[in-house]
Amino acid sequence: LAVHLSKPMPLRLYLAGPDVCRPQPAAYGEALKALCAAFGFTGLYPLDNTIAPQGDGPSTAAEIYRQNVALIDSADAVLANVADFRGYEPDSGTCFEIGYAIARGKDVWCYHVPAVPLVAQVPNVDGNDADGWAVEDFGLPRNLMLACSSHLVVGDARACLARMRAHYART
């Protein structure tokens, strides 16, 4: 007799991504949270945190870090924008949030995933970039550590939320 244990549909989604760096990031976050609500989820956007005045930049950064980690801890899953950010890879802060969430046992869903393997995204000659570094070539659209640990969706947040809803409706 096989026992099938499934996770319940997550209700609260931490919204990871470089979107806090966009022009008008709060308005973008509100729109993303409204989209989550349309699919039956509650979006938790990093700018929902209220940061008390700190004495300097490093202290402010540390407070943002603490509050974002607490927000991830309070979420059921993570919805992550892994679009290229300032280069050919996702935002490093987003990658940290993904890894942290996975370490905490949370499902992670990534969107803005390219439809082609990483080696086709990064200019290279014989598998090496302009600096001579090898470009990962496992046929995956993102680094293997992201691709093998999360759900990857080619498309935008709407497409990802639709896949999430369908996935959890089956389990």
Buried (B, 14 or more C-beta within 10 A) or exposed (E): EEEEEEEEBBEBBBBBBBBBEEEEBEEBBBBBBEBBEEBEBEBBBBBBBEEEEEEEEEEBEEBBEEBBBEBBEEBBBBBBBBBBBEEEBBBEBBBBBBBBBBEEEBBBBBBBBBEEBBBBBBEBEEEEEEEEEEBBEEEBBBBEBBBEBBBBBBBEBEBBBEBBEEBBEEE
